[in-house]
């Protein structure tokens, strides 16, 4: 049996704001943007992957009224997502130039070069290049 994680939910307060940030600022690809009823869309974005390998995507899910408190804080203040790169310094500089907020300077860990950044909703991400 072969399995993989294909999608991960990300609560947003606005679909278009999420699409703009992930595609224009981070350079992700918009995989789907399909109307799914009143005020509901099926929106998926994923990092570009030139190797064409299977990749997980983010499903941007508009928060219901009782979920709005978790937009930007789905994991209680911990890093929620991990963006792996093959060239940390290239992507770090590019993200800085696009106005991405980093919460720390890059650090060298035993497993990777890493720095925490925030998306436009306040979610914490690790940008990392494994060793």
N, C-alpha and C positions, 0 to 999 in steps of 0.2 A: 504494500500500500504506500502511496506517495501523497503527502499532504503538505500544505503550506498556508501560512497566514496571508490572506489576500487583501483584506481591508481592515482599517481601524477607524472607529468613530471619533470625530472631533466636533465638540459642540461649538457652534458659532452664533453670533447674534445677527449676522447678515451674510447671506450667501455671496453676494458680489464683492463685499469687503474681503472675504476669505479667498475667493478666486483671484482677486487683484494681488493680494499679498503673496500667495503661494506661486502664482504663475509669473508675475512681473518682478517681484522682489527676490524670491528664491529660485526662480527659473524652472518650477515644476511644470508638468504637462497637464492640461485639463483633459481628463479622460472621458468624463460624462457631465452633462448639465441638462437634465431631462425634467420637464414639468411632471409633477406627481400629485396633482390635486391642488386645491386652494392653499396658497402660501407654503407649498411643499415642493421640493426638488430633490432629485437624486444627483448629487454632485460629488465627483471623485477627482482627486488630483494626486499625482505621484511624481517623485523625483525623476529626472531624465536618467536613462540608463543606456548608454551607447552599446553595451555588450548584449542588449536584448534579453537579458535574463529575466526570470520571473521577479516581480517586485510587488511589494505591498503598497496599497494606496490609502489615502485618507478619504473617508467619506465625511464631507462637511454636512453636519446635521444641525438645522436651525433649532435652537433651544426652545422648548415649550416654556410657558410662563413659570411653571414650578421647577424648571431646570436652569433658569437664567443665572442663578447665583453661582453656578459651576462653570460658566463660560470663562475660560482663561485660567481655571484652577481645578481641572478635572482630577488631579492627583494630590490635592491638599498641599500644594506648594512644592512638591518634588518635581524633578525633571520628568516630563511626560513622554517625550519622544526623542528619538536618536537619529540624527542625520549623518550617515557615514559618507565620507569622501575619500577619493584617492589622492587629493592634494589639499591638505588642510589650509596652508597659507594662501593659496590662490582663492579658495572659497571664502575664507575669513576676510581677506581684503575686499573681495567683491561684495560681500554682505555688508561690510562697514560702509562702503561707497554707496550702497543702496539704502542706507539709514537703519539697518538692523541694529537693535540694542543688544549689546553683549553685557552680561552681568559680572564678568570677570575677564582677566587677561588669560590668554592661552596658557595651559599648563601641561607639563609632561608627566603622564601617569604610566605605570608599568604596562598597561594594556593599550594606550593610545595617547596622541596629542588631542586635547579636548578643551572646549570652552562652552559655557552655558550662554544661550541667547534666548530672547523672548520673541514670540510671534506677535502679530498685530492684536491678538486677543489677550495676551499676557501669559500664555502657556510657556513653560520652560522647556527648552530643547538642549540637547548636547550636540554640538558639531564635533565630530571626531574622525580621526584617521588612525585606524588600528596599526599597531607595530608589526 
